[in-house]
């Protein structure tokens, strides 16, 4: 049985999420990712097929659907 890494819960729901990935010094936002969301802590996990599709998108030849500016904050 699958357990979420953060809290150990097995209760999940399917939903779509947006996720920012760090690719070297670059940040990439991928929208509308199908995910399993933990009912206890909200952790999102992705299937291996979804993970492979994300890898293909960000490392492949496709162009982004749009570009956005992003605010950056740092705790010091």
mmCIF file of the N, C-alpha and C atoms, coordinates in Angstrom:
data_MODEL
# 
_entry.id   MODEL 
# 
loop_
_atom_site.group_PDB 
_atom_site.id 
_atom_site.type_symbol 
_atom_site.label_atom_id 
_atom_site.label_alt_id 
_atom_site.label_comp_id 
_atom_site.label_asym_id 
_atom_site.label_entity_id 
_atom_site.label_seq_id 
_atom_site.pdbx_PDB_ins_code 
_atom_site.Cartn_x 
_atom_site.Cartn_y 
_atom_site.Cartn_z 
_atom_site.occupancy 
_atom_site.B_iso_or_equiv 
_atom_site.pdbx_formal_charge 
_atom_site.auth_seq_id 
_atom_site.auth_comp_id 
_atom_site.auth_asym_id 
_atom_site.auth_atom_id 
_atom_site.pdbx_PDB_model_num 
ATOM 1   N N  . UNK A 1 1  ? 0.844  -1.183 0.000   1.00 0.00 ? 1  UNK A N  1 
ATOM 2   C CA . UNK A 1 1  ? 0.000  0.000  0.000   1.00 0.00 ? 1  UNK A CA 1 
ATOM 3   C C  . UNK A 1 1  ? 0.890  1.248  0.000   1.00 0.00 ? 1  UNK A C  1 
ATOM 4   N N  . UNK A 1 2  ? 0.521  2.233  -0.799  1.00 0.00 ? 2  UNK A N  1 
ATOM 5   C CA . UNK A 1 2  ? 1.299  3.470  -0.903  1.00 0.00 ? 2  UNK A CA 1 
ATOM 6   C C  . UNK A 1 2  ? 1.113  4.330  0.342   1.00 0.00 ? 2  UNK A C  1 
ATOM 7   N N  . UNK A 1 3  ? 2.209  4.881  0.849   1.00 0.00 ? 3  UNK A N  1 
ATOM 8   C CA . UNK A 1 3  ? 2.178  5.829  1.968   1.00 0.00 ? 3  UNK A CA 1 
ATOM 9   C C  . UNK A 1 3  ? 2.874  7.111  1.530   1.00 0.00 ? 3  UNK A C  1 
ATOM 10  N N  . UNK A 1 4  ? 2.287  8.234  1.907   1.00 0.00 ? 4  UNK A N  1 
ATOM 11  C CA . UNK A 1 4  ? 2.909  9.519  1.599   1.00 0.00 ? 4  UNK A CA 1 
ATOM 12  C C  . UNK A 1 4  ? 4.157  9.695  2.449   1.00 0.00 ? 4  UNK A C  1 
ATOM 13  N N  . UNK A 1 5  ? 5.180  10.264 1.830   1.00 0.00 ? 5  UNK A N  1 
ATOM 14  C CA . UNK A 1 5  ? 6.489  10.429 2.465   1.00 0.00 ? 5  UNK A CA 1 
ATOM 15  C C  . UNK A 1 5  ? 6.440  11.352 3.678   1.00 0.00 ? 5  UNK A C  1 
ATOM 16  N N  . UNK A 1 6  ? 5.736  12.469 3.589   1.00 0.00 ? 6  UNK A N  1 
ATOM 17  C CA . UNK A 1 6  ? 5.762  13.488 4.644   1.00 0.00 ? 6  UNK A CA 1 
ATOM 18  C C  . UNK A 1 6  ? 5.102  13.002 5.924   1.00 0.00 ? 6  UNK A C  1 
ATOM 19  N N  . UNK A 1 7  ? 3.878  12.448 5.833   1.00 0.00 ? 7  UNK A N  1 
ATOM 20  C CA . UNK A 1 7  ? 3.131  12.125 7.054   1.00 0.00 ? 7  UNK A CA 1 
ATOM 21  C C  . UNK A 1 7  ? 2.812  10.645 7.219   1.00 0.00 ? 7  UNK A C  1 
ATOM 22  N N  . UNK A 1 8  ? 3.031  9.847  6.195   1.00 0.00 ? 8  UNK A N  1 
ATOM 23  C CA . UNK A 1 8  ? 2.755  8.419  6.287   1.00 0.00 ? 8  UNK A CA 1 
ATOM 24  C C  . UNK A 1 8  ? 1.311  8.024  6.024   1.00 0.00 ? 8  UNK A C  1 
ATOM 25  N N  . UNK A 1 9  ? 0.459  8.978  5.711   1.00 0.00 ? 9  UNK A N  1 
ATOM 26  C CA . UNK A 1 9  ? -0.952 8.691  5.454   1.00 0.00 ? 9  UNK A CA 1 
ATOM 27  C C  . UNK A 1 9  ? -1.120 7.879  4.172   1.00 0.00 ? 9  UNK A C  1 
ATOM 28  N N  . UNK A 1 10 ? -2.215 7.124  4.102   1.00 0.00 ? 10 UNK A N  1 
ATOM 29  C CA . UNK A 1 10 ? -2.549 6.384  2.883   1.00 0.00 ? 10 UNK A CA 1 
ATOM 30  C C  . UNK A 1 10 ? -3.795 6.957  2.201   1.00 0.00 ? 10 UNK A C  1 
ATOM 31  N N  . UNK A 1 11 ? -4.427 7.965  2.816   1.00 0.00 ? 11 UNK A N  1 
ATOM 32  C CA . UNK A 1 11 ? -5.635 8.579  2.247   1.00 0.00 ? 11 UNK A CA 1 
ATOM 33  C C  . UNK A 1 11 ? -5.245 9.600  1.185   1.00 0.00 ? 11 UNK A C  1 
ATOM 34  N N  . UNK A 1 12 ? -5.801 9.437  -0.029  1.00 0.00 ? 12 UNK A N  1 
ATOM 35  C CA . UNK A 1 12 ? -5.435 10.337 -1.124  1.00 0.00 ? 12 UNK A CA 1 
ATOM 36  C C  . UNK A 1 12 ? -6.653 10.660 -1.978  1.00 0.00 ? 12 UNK A C  1 
ATOM 37  N N  . UNK A 1 13 ? -6.538 11.768 -2.691  1.00 0.00 ? 13 UNK A N  1 
ATOM 38  C CA . UNK A 1 13 ? -7.544 12.142 -3.680  1.00 0.00 ? 13 UNK A CA 1 
ATOM 39  C C  . UNK A 1 13 ? -6.809 12.546 -4.947  1.00 0.00 ? 13 UNK A C  1 
ATOM 40  N N  . UNK A 1 14 ? -7.457 12.386 -6.082  1.00 0.00 ? 14 UNK A N  1 
ATOM 41  C CA . UNK A 1 14 ? -6.868 12.802 -7.355  1.00 0.00 ? 14 UNK A CA 1 
ATOM 42  C C  . UNK A 1 14 ? -7.256 14.246 -7.631  1.00 0.00 ? 14 UNK A C  1 
ATOM 43  N N  . UNK A 1 15 ? -6.292 15.027 -8.108  1.00 0.00 ? 15 UNK A N  1 
ATOM 44  C CA . UNK A 1 15 ? -6.540 16.429 -8.440  1.00 0.00 ? 15 UNK A CA 1 
ATOM 45  C C  . UNK A 1 15 ? -5.459 16.878 -9.414  1.00 0.00 ? 15 UNK A C  1 
ATOM 46  N N  . UNK A 1 16 ? -5.558 18.121 -9.849  1.00 0.00 ? 16 UNK A N  1 
ATOM 47  C CA . UNK A 1 16 ? -4.539 18.720 -10.706 1.00 0.00 ? 16 UNK A CA 1 
ATOM 48  C C  . UNK A 1 16 ? -3.853 19.829 -9.932  1.00 0.00 ? 16 UNK A C  1 
ATOM 49  N N  . UNK A 1 17 ? -2.524 19.934 -10.080 1.00 0.00 ? 17 UNK A N  1 
ATOM 50  C CA . UNK A 1 17 ? -1.741 20.940 -9.366  1.00 0.00 ? 17 UNK A CA 1 
ATOM 51  C C  . UNK A 1 17 ? -0.811 21.658 -10.336 1.00 0.00 ? 17 UNK A C  1 
ATOM 52  N N  . UNK A 1 18 ? -0.290 22.792 -9.890  1.00 0.00 ? 18 UNK A N  1 
ATOM 53  C CA . UNK A 1 18 ? 0.770  23.514 -10.588 1.00 0.00 ? 18 UNK A CA 1 
ATOM 54  C C  . UNK A 1 18 ? 2.031  23.349 -9.751  1.00 0.00 ? 18 UNK A C  1 
ATOM 55  N N  . UNK A 1 19 ? 3.154  23.119 -10.387 1.00 0.00 ? 19 UNK A N  1 
ATOM 56  C CA . UNK A 1 19 ? 4.396  22.855 -9.656  1.00 0.00 ? 19 UNK A CA 1 
ATOM 57  C C  . UNK A 1 19 ? 5.559  23.599 -10.306 1.00 0.00 ? 19 UNK A C  1 
ATOM 58  N N  . UNK A 1 20 ? 6.420  24.204 -9.476  1.00 0.00 ? 20 UNK A N  1 
ATOM 59  C CA . UNK A 1 20 ? 7.639  24.858 -9.959  1.00 0.00 ? 20 UNK A CA 1 
ATOM 60  C C  . UNK A 1 20 ? 8.797  23.883 -9.772  1.00 0.00 ? 20 UNK A C  1 
ATOM 61  N N  . UNK A 1 21 ? 9.535  23.646 -10.844 1.00 0.00 ? 21 UNK A N  1 
ATOM 62  C CA . UNK A 1 21 ? 10.690 22.751 -10.809 1.00 0.00 ? 21 UNK A CA 1 
ATOM 63  C C  . UNK A 1 21 ? 11.959 23.564 -11.001 1.00 0.00 ? 21 UNK A C  1 
ATOM 64  N N  . UNK A 1 22 ? 13.020 23.204 -10.267 1.00 0.00 ? 22 UNK A N  1 
ATOM 65  C CA . UNK A 1 22 ? 14.329 23.835 -10.421 1.00 0.00 ? 22 UNK A CA 1 
ATOM 66  C C  . UNK A 1 22 ? 15.133 22.996 -11.413 1.00 0.00 ? 22 UNK A C  1 
ATOM 67  N N  . UNK A 1 23 ? 15.521 23.628 -12.518 1.00 0.00 ? 23 UNK A N  1 
ATOM 68  C CA . UNK A 1 23 ? 16.339 22.981 -13.548 1.00 0.00 ? 23 UNK A CA 1 
ATOM 69  C C  . UNK A 1 23 ? 17.629 23.789 -13.627 1.00 0.00 ? 23 UNK A C  1 
ATOM 70  N N  . UNK A 1 24 ? 18.640 23.375 -12.885 1.00 0.00 ? 24 UNK A N  1 
ATOM 71  C CA . UNK A 1 24 ? 19.857 24.183 -12.775 1.00 0.00 ? 24 UNK A CA 1 
ATOM 72  C C  . UNK A 1 24 ? 19.526 25.513 -12.127 1.00 0.00 ? 24 UNK A C  1 
ATOM 73  N N  . UNK A 1 25 ? 19.881 26.618 -12.780 1.00 0.00 ? 25 UNK A N  1 
ATOM 74  C CA . UNK A 1 25 ? 19.572 27.959 -12.270 1.00 0.00 ? 25 UNK A CA 1 
ATOM 75  C C  . UNK A 1 25 ? 18.201 28.452 -12.728 1.00 0.00 ? 25 UNK A C  1 
ATOM 76  N N  . UNK A 1 26 ? 17.526 27.678 -13.507 1.00 0.00 ? 26 UNK A N  1 
ATOM 77  C CA . UNK A 1 26 ? 16.235 28.035 -14.098 1.00 0.00 ? 26 UNK A CA 1 
ATOM 78  C C  . UNK A 1 26 ? 15.081 27.472 -13.276 1.00 0.00 ? 26 UNK A C  1 
ATOM 79  N N  . UNK A 1 27 ? 13.976 28.195 -13.224 1.00 0.00 ? 27 UNK A N  1 
ATOM 80  C CA . UNK A 1 27 ? 12.755 27.701 -12.596 1.00 0.00 ? 27 UNK A CA 1 
ATOM 81  C C  . UNK A 1 27 ? 11.705 27.554 -13.687 1.00 0.00 ? 27 UNK A C  1 
ATOM 82  N N  . UNK A 1 28 ? 10.987 26.442 -13.670 1.00 0.00 ? 28 UNK A N  1 
ATOM 83  C CA . UNK A 1 28 ? 9.989  26.148 -14.688 1.00 0.00 ? 28 UNK A CA 1 
ATOM 84  C C  . UNK A 1 28 ? 8.672  25.815 -13.997 1.00 0.00 ? 28 UNK A C  1 
ATOM 85  N N  . UNK A 1 29 ? 7.613  26.502 -14.391 1.00 0.00 ? 29 UNK A N  1 
ATOM 86  C CA . UNK A 1 29 ? 6.275  26.227 -13.874 1.00 0.00 ? 29 UNK A CA 1 
ATOM 87  C C  . UNK A 1 29 ? 5.568  25.283 -14.837 1.00 0.00 ? 29 UNK A C  1 
ATOM 88  N N  . UNK A 1 30 ? 5.092  24.167 -14.314 1.00 0.00 ? 30 UNK A N  1 
ATOM 89  C CA . UNK A 1 30 ? 4.294  23.233 -15.111 1.00 0.00 ? 30 UNK A CA 1 
ATOM 90  C C  . UNK A 1 30 ? 2.893  23.233 -14.508 1.00 0.00 ? 30 UNK A C  1 
ATOM 91  N N  . UNK A 1 31 ? 1.911  23.549 -15.347 1.00 0.00 ? 31 UNK A N  1 
ATOM 92  C CA . UNK A 1 31 ? 0.535  23.673 -14.875 1.00 0.00 ? 31 UNK A CA 1 
ATOM 93  C C  . UNK A 1 31 ? -0.284 22.429 -15.197 1.00 0.00 ? 31 UNK A C  1 
ATOM 94  N N  . UNK A 1 32 ? -1.322 22.224 -14.403 1.00 0.00 ? 32 UNK A N  1 
ATOM 95  C CA . UNK A 1 32 ? -2.336 21.198 -14.637 1.00 0.00 ? 32 UNK A CA 1 
ATOM 96  C C  . UNK A 1 32 ? -1.743 19.784 -14.616 1.00 0.00 ? 32 UNK A C  1 
ATOM 97  N N  . UNK A 1 33 ? -0.907 19.514 -13.615 1.00 0.00 ? 33 UNK A N  1 
ATOM 98  C CA . UNK A 1 33 ? -0.316 18.185 -13.460 1.00 0.00 ? 33 UNK A CA 1 
ATOM 99  C C  . UNK A 1 33 ? -1.282 17.272 -12.710 1.00 0.00 ? 33 UNK A C  1 
ATOM 100 N N  . UNK A 1 34 ? -1.607 16.097 -13.243 1.00 0.00 ? 34 UNK A N  1 
ATOM 101 C CA . UNK A 1 34 ? -2.415 15.153 -12.476 1.00 0.00 ? 34 UNK A CA 1 
ATOM 102 C C  . UNK A 1 34 ? -1.587 14.622 -11.308 1.00 0.00 ? 34 UNK A C  1 
ATOM 103 N N  . UNK A 1 35 ? -2.189 14.603 -10.122 1.00 0.00 ? 35 UNK A N  1 
ATOM 104 C CA . UNK A 1 35 ? -1.447 14.204 -8.927  1.00 0.00 ? 35 UNK A CA 1 
ATOM 105 C C  . UNK A 1 35 ? -2.348 13.480 -7.941  1.00 0.00 ? 35 UNK A C  1 
ATOM 106 N N  . UNK A 1 36 ? -1.716 12.726 -7.064  1.00 0.00 ? 36 UNK A N  1 
ATOM 107 C CA . UNK A 1 36 ? -2.375 12.171 -5.887  1.00 0.00 ? 36 UNK A CA 1 
ATOM 108 C C  . UNK A 1 36 ? -2.058 13.130 -4.747  1.00 0.00 ? 36 UNK A C  1 
ATOM 109 N N  . UNK A 1 37 ? -3.086 13.639 -4.074  1.00 0.00 ? 37 UNK A N  1 
ATOM 110 C CA . UNK A 1 37 ? -2.914 14.614 -3.003  1.00 0.00 ? 37 UNK A CA 1 
ATOM 111 C C  . UNK A 1 37 ? -3.246 13.952 -1.676  1.00 0.00 ? 37 UNK A C  1 
ATOM 112 N N  . UNK A 1 38 ? -2.345 14.067 -0.714  1.00 0.00 ? 38 UNK A N  1 
ATOM 113 C CA . UNK A 1 38 ? -2.563 13.492 0.608   1.00 0.00 ? 38 UNK A CA 1 
ATOM 114 C C  . UNK A 1 38 ? -3.727 14.193 1.303   1.00 0.00 ? 38 UNK A C  1 
ATOM 115 N N  . UNK A 1 39 ? -4.640 13.407 1.858   1.00 0.00 ? 39 UNK A N  1 
ATOM 116 C CA . UNK A 1 39 ? -5.776 13.953 2.585   1.00 0.00 ? 39 UNK A CA 1 
ATOM 117 C C  . UNK A 1 39 ? -5.403 14.539 3.925   1.00 0.00 ? 39 UNK A C  1 
ATOM 118 N N  . UNK A 1 40 ? -4.229 14.190 4.450   1.00 0.00 ? 40 UNK A N  1 
ATOM 119 C CA . UNK A 1 40 ? -3.806 14.693 5.752   1.00 0.00 ? 40 UNK A CA 1 
ATOM 120 C C  . UNK A 1 40 ? -2.921 15.929 5.630   1.00 0.00 ? 40 UNK A C  1 
ATOM 121 N N  . UNK A 1 41 ? -1.840 15.852 4.837   1.00 0.00 ? 41 UNK A N  1 
ATOM 122 C CA . UNK A 1 41 ? -0.856 16.948 4.825   1.00 0.00 ? 41 UNK A CA 1 
ATOM 123 C C  . UNK A 1 41 ? -0.824 17.744 3.519   1.00 0.00 ? 41 UNK A C  1 
ATOM 124 N N  . UNK A 1 42 ? -1.495 17.260 2.471   1.00 0.00 ? 42 UNK A N  1 
ATOM 125 C CA . UNK A 1 42 ? -1.532 17.991 1.207   1.00 0.00 ? 42 UNK A CA 1 
ATOM 126 C C  . UNK A 1 42 ? -0.367 17.720 0.272   1.00 0.00 ? 42 UNK A C  1 
ATOM 127 N N  . UNK A 1 43 ? 0.530  16.801 0.638   1.00 0.00 ? 43 UNK A N  1 
ATOM 128 C CA . UNK A 1 43 ? 1.656  16.463 -0.238  1.00 0.00 ? 43 UNK A CA 1 
ATOM 129 C C  . UNK A 1 43 ? 1.128  15.950 -1.579  1.00 0.00 ? 43 UNK A C  1 
ATOM 130 N N  . UNK A 1 44 ? 1.749  16.393 -2.665  1.00 0.00 ? 44 UNK A N  1 
ATOM 131 C CA . UNK A 1 44 ? 1.376  15.931 -4.001  1.00 0.00 ? 44 UNK A CA 1 
ATOM 132 C C  . UNK A 1 44 ? 2.418  14.943 -4.504  1.00 0.00 ? 44 UNK A C  1 
ATOM 133 N N  . UNK A 1 45 ? 1.962  13.834 -5.065  1.00 0.00 ? 45 UNK A N  1 
ATOM 134 C CA . UNK A 1 45 ? 2.863  12.878 -5.700  1.00 0.00 ? 45 UNK A CA 1 
ATOM 135 C C  . UNK A 1 45 ? 2.395  12.656 -7.131  1.00 0.00 ? 45 UNK A C  1 
ATOM 136 N N  . UNK A 1 46 ? 3.346  12.303 -7.988  1.00 0.00 ? 46 UNK A N  1 
ATOM 137 C CA . UNK A 1 46 ? 3.070  12.155 -9.409  1.00 0.00 ? 46 UNK A CA 1 
ATOM 138 C C  . UNK A 1 46 ? 3.401  10.741 -9.862  1.00 0.00 ? 46 UNK A C  1 
ATOM 139 N N  . UNK A 1 47 ? 2.637  10.243 -10.812 1.00 0.00 ? 47 UNK A N  1 
ATOM 140 C CA . UNK A 1 47 ? 2.912  8.920  -11.375 1.00 0.00 ? 47 UNK A CA 1 
ATOM 141 C C  . UNK A 1 47 ? 4.208  8.971  -12.179 1.00 0.00 ? 47 UNK A C  1 
ATOM 142 N N  . UNK A 1 48 ? 4.763  7.806  -12.459 1.00 0.00 ? 48 UNK A N  1 
ATOM 143 C CA . UNK A 1 48 ? 5.989  7.765  -13.266 1.00 0.00 ? 48 UNK A CA 1 
ATOM 144 C C  . UNK A 1 48 ? 5.715  8.280  -14.680 1.00 0.00 ? 48 UNK A C  1 
ATOM 145 N N  . UNK A 1 49 ? 4.516  8.042  -15.212 1.00 0.00 ? 49 UNK A N  1 
ATOM 146 C CA . UNK A 1 49 ? 4.172  8.549  -16.547 1.00 0.00 ? 49 UNK A CA 1 
ATOM 147 C C  . UNK A 1 49 ? 4.128  10.075 -16.556 1.00 0.00 ? 49 UNK A C  1 
ATOM 148 N N  . UNK A 1 50 ? 3.558  10.666 -15.517 1.00 0.00 ? 50 UNK A N  1 
ATOM 149 C CA . UNK A 1 50 ? 3.508  12.131 -15.415 1.00 0.00 ? 50 UNK A CA 1 
ATOM 150 C C  . UNK A 1 50 ? 4.908  12.698 -15.256 1.00 0.00 ? 50 UNK A C  1 
ATOM 151 N N  . UNK A 1 51 ? 5.719  12.067 -14.429 1.00 0.00 ? 51 UNK A N  1 
ATOM 152 C CA . UNK A 1 51 ? 7.092  12.519 -14.219 1.00 0.00 ? 51 UNK A CA 1 
ATOM 153 C C  . UNK A 1 51 ? 7.879  12.485 -15.526 1.00 0.00 ? 51 UNK A C  1 
ATOM 154 N N  . UNK A 1 52 ? 7.707  11.432 -16.307 1.00 0.00 ? 52 UNK A N  1 
ATOM 155 C CA . UNK A 1 52 ? 8.402  11.324 -17.595 1.00 0.00 ? 52 UNK A CA 1 
ATOM 156 C C  . UNK A 1 52 ? 7.914  12.388 -18.573 1.00 0.00 ? 52 UNK A C  1 
ATOM 157 N N  . UNK A 1 53 ? 6.623  12.677 -18.574 1.00 0.00 ? 53 UNK A N  1 
ATOM 158 C CA . UNK A 1 53 ? 6.074  13.716 -19.458 1.00 0.00 ? 53 UNK A CA 1 
ATOM 159 C C  . UNK A 1 53 ? 6.653  15.083 -19.087 1.00 0.00 ? 53 UNK A C  1 
ATOM 160 N N  . UNK A 1 54 ? 6.766  15.382 -17.786 1.00 0.00 ? 54 UNK A N  1 
ATOM 161 C CA . UNK A 1 54 ? 7.357  16.648 -17.335 1.00 0.00 ? 54 UNK A CA 1 
ATOM 162 C C  . UNK A 1 54 ? 8.808  16.727 -17.795 1.00 0.00 ? 54 UNK A C  1 
ATOM 163 N N  . UNK A 1 55 ? 9.562  15.650 -17.601 1.00 0.00 ? 55 UNK A N  1 
ATOM 164 C CA . UNK A 1 55 ? 10.968 15.631 -18.027 1.00 0.00 ? 55 UNK A CA 1 
ATOM 165 C C  . UNK A 1 55 ? 11.069 15.901 -19.521 1.00 0.00 ? 55 UNK A C  1 
ATOM 166 N N  . UNK A 1 56 ? 10.225 15.266 -20.287 1.00 0.00 ? 56 UNK A N  1 
ATOM 167 C CA . UNK A 1 56 ? 10.226 15.447 -21.736 1.00 0.00 ? 56 UNK A CA 1 
ATOM 168 C C  . UNK A 1 56 ? 9.884  16.889 -22.120 1.00 0.00 ? 56 UNK A C  1 
ATOM 169 N N  . UNK A 1 57 ? 8.918  17.481 -21.435 1.00 0.00 ? 57 UNK A N  1 
ATOM 170 C CA . UNK A 1 57 ? 8.530  18.866 -21.722 1.00 0.00 ? 57 UNK A CA 1 
ATOM 171 C C  . UNK A 1 57 ? 9.662  19.850 -21.459 1.00 0.00 ? 57 UNK A C  1 
ATOM 172 N N  . UNK A 1 58 ? 10.254 19.772 -20.267 1.00 0.00 ? 58 UNK A N  1 
ATOM 173 C CA . UNK A 1 58 ? 11.224 20.802 -19.876 1.00 0.00 ? 58 UNK A CA 1 
ATOM 174 C C  . UNK A 1 58 ? 12.606 20.594 -20.481 1.00 0.00 ? 58 UNK A C  1 
ATOM 175 N N  . UNK A 1 59 ? 12.931 19.371 -20.880 1.00 0.00 ? 59 UNK A N  1 
ATOM 176 C CA . UNK A 1 59 ? 14.239 19.107 -21.489 1.00 0.00 ? 59 UNK A CA 1 
ATOM 177 C C  . UNK A 1 59 ? 14.155 18.916 -22.998 1.00 0.00 ? 59 UNK A C  1 
ATOM 178 N N  . UNK A 1 60 ? 12.952 18.907 -23.545 1.00 0.00 ? 60 UNK A N  1 
ATOM 179 C CA . UNK A 1 60 ? 12.760 18.645 -24.969 1.00 0.00 ? 60 UNK A CA 1 
ATOM 180 C C  . UNK A 1 60 ? 12.788 19.908 -25.805 1.00 0.00 ? 60 UNK A C  1 
ATOM 181 N N  . UNK A 1 61 ? 12.236 19.788 -26.983 1.00 0.00 ? 61 UNK A N  1 
ATOM 182 C CA . UNK A 1 61 ? 12.253 20.876 -27.957 1.00 0.00 ? 61 UNK A CA 1 
ATOM 183 C C  . UNK A 1 61 ? 10.994 21.745 -27.924 1.00 0.00 ? 61 UNK A C  1 
ATOM 184 N N  . UNK A 1 62 ? 10.021 21.386 -27.079 1.00 0.00 ? 62 UNK A N  1 
ATOM 185 C CA . UNK A 1 62 ? 8.780  22.167 -27.040 1.00 0.00 ? 62 UNK A CA 1 
ATOM 186 C C  . UNK A 1 62 ? 9.014  23.549 -26.455 1.00 0.00 ? 62 UNK A C  1 
ATOM 187 N N  . UNK A 1 63 ? 8.249  24.514 -26.947 1.00 0.00 ? 63 UNK A N  1 
ATOM 188 C CA . UNK A 1 63 ? 8.303  25.877 -26.412 1.00 0.00 ? 63 UNK A CA 1 
ATOM 189 C C  . UNK A 1 63 ? 7.258  26.007 -25.311 1.00 0.00 ? 63 UNK A C  1 
ATOM 190 N N  . UNK A 1 64 ? 7.519  26.859 -24.315 1.00 0.00 ? 64 UNK A N  1 
ATOM 191 C CA . UNK A 1 64 ? 6.517  27.062 -23.262 1.00 0.00 ? 64 UNK A CA 1 
ATOM 192 C C  . UNK A 1 64 ? 5.252  27.694 -23.841 1.00 0.00 ? 64 UNK A C  1 
ATOM 193 N N  . UNK A 1 65 ? 4.110  27.431 -23.198 1.00 0.00 ? 65 UNK A N  1 
ATOM 194 C CA . UNK A 1 65 ? 2.847  28.017 -23.659 1.00 0.00 ? 65 UNK A CA 1 
ATOM 195 C C  . UNK A 1 65 ? 2.776  29.501 -23.341 1.00 0.00 ? 65 UNK A C  1 
ATOM 196 N N  . UNK A 1 66 ? 3.533  29.942 -22.334 1.00 0.00 ? 66 UNK A N  1 
ATOM 197 C CA . UNK A 1 66 ? 3.635  31.358 -21.984 1.00 0.00 ? 66 UNK A CA 1 
ATOM 198 C C  . UNK A 1 66 ? 4.826  31.534 -21.058 1.00 0.00 ? 66 UNK A C  1 
ATOM 199 N N  . UNK A 1 67 ? 5.227  32.776 -20.848 1.00 0.00 ? 67 UNK A N  1 
ATOM 200 C CA . UNK A 1 67 ? 6.323  33.102 -19.941 1.00 0.00 ? 67 UNK A CA 1 
ATOM 201 C C  . UNK A 1 67 ? 5.804  34.094 -18.917 1.00 0.00 ? 67 UNK A C  1 
ATOM 202 N N  . UNK A 1 68 ? 6.212  33.920 -17.653 1.00 0.00 ? 68 UNK A N  1 
ATOM 203 C CA . UNK A 1 68 ? 5.768  34.816 -16.584 1.00 0.00 ? 68 UNK A CA 1 
ATOM 204 C C  . UNK A 1 68 ? 6.972  35.350 -15.817 1.00 0.00 ? 68 UNK A C  1 
ATOM 205 N N  . UNK A 1 69 ? 6.783  36.508 -15.178 1.00 0.00 ? 69 UNK A N  1 
ATOM 206 C CA . UNK A 1 69 ? 7.791  37.018 -14.240 1.00 0.00 ? 69 UNK A CA 1 
ATOM 207 C C  . UNK A 1 69 ? 7.489  36.391 -12.882 1.00 0.00 ? 69 UNK A C  1 
ATOM 208 N N  . UNK A 1 70 ? 8.513  36.194 -12.069 1.00 0.00 ? 70 UNK A N  1 
ATOM 209 C CA . UNK A 1 70 ? 8.317  35.567 -10.771 1.00 0.00 ? 70 UNK A CA 1 
ATOM 210 C C  . UNK A 1 70 ? 9.048  36.360 -9.697  1.00 0.00 ? 70 UNK A C  1 
ATOM 211 N N  . UNK A 1 71 ? 8.349  36.697 -8.605  1.00 0.00 ? 71 UNK A N  1 
ATOM 212 C CA . UNK A 1 71 ? 8.999  37.346 -7.473  1.00 0.00 ? 71 UNK A CA 1 
ATOM 213 C C  . UNK A 1 71 ? 9.843  36.320 -6.729  1.00 0.00 ? 71 UNK A C  1 
ATOM 214 N N  . UNK A 1 72 ? 10.983 36.756 -6.228  1.00 0.00 ? 72 UNK A N  1 
ATOM 215 C CA . UNK A 1 72 ? 11.881 35.875 -5.488  1.00 0.00 ? 72 UNK A CA 1 
ATOM 216 C C  . UNK A 1 72 ? 12.109 36.461 -4.107  1.00 0.00 ? 72 UNK A C  1 
ATOM 217 N N  . UNK A 1 73 ? 11.924 35.646 -3.083  1.00 0.00 ? 73 UNK A N  1 
ATOM 218 C CA . UNK A 1 73 ? 12.143 36.054 -1.702  1.00 0.00 ? 73 UNK A CA 1 
ATOM 219 C C  . UNK A 1 73 ? 13.185 35.134 -1.089  1.00 0.00 ? 73 UNK A C  1 
ATOM 220 N N  . UNK A 1 74 ? 13.923 35.636 -0.111  1.00 0.00 ? 74 UNK A N  1 
ATOM 221 C CA . UNK A 1 74 ? 14.911 34.819 0.582   1.00 0.00 ? 74 UNK A CA 1 
ATOM 222 C C  . UNK A 1 74 ? 14.829 35.094 2.077   1.00 0.00 ? 74 UNK A C  1 
ATOM 223 N N  . UNK A 1 75 ? 14.845 34.040 2.871   1.00 0.00 ? 75 UNK A N  1 
ATOM 224 C CA . UNK A 1 75 ? 14.934 34.185 4.323   1.00 0.00 ? 75 UNK A CA 1 
ATOM 225 C C  . UNK A 1 75 ? 16.407 34.228 4.681   1.00 0.00 ? 75 UNK A C  1 
ATOM 226 N N  . UNK A 1 76 ? 16.794 35.238 5.403   1.00 0.00 ? 76 UNK A N  1 
ATOM 227 C CA . UNK A 1 76 ? 18.209 35.377 5.770   1.00 0.00 ? 76 UNK A CA 1 
ATOM 228 C C  . UNK A 1 76 ? 18.364 35.373 7.255   1.00 0.00 ? 76 UNK A C  1 
# 
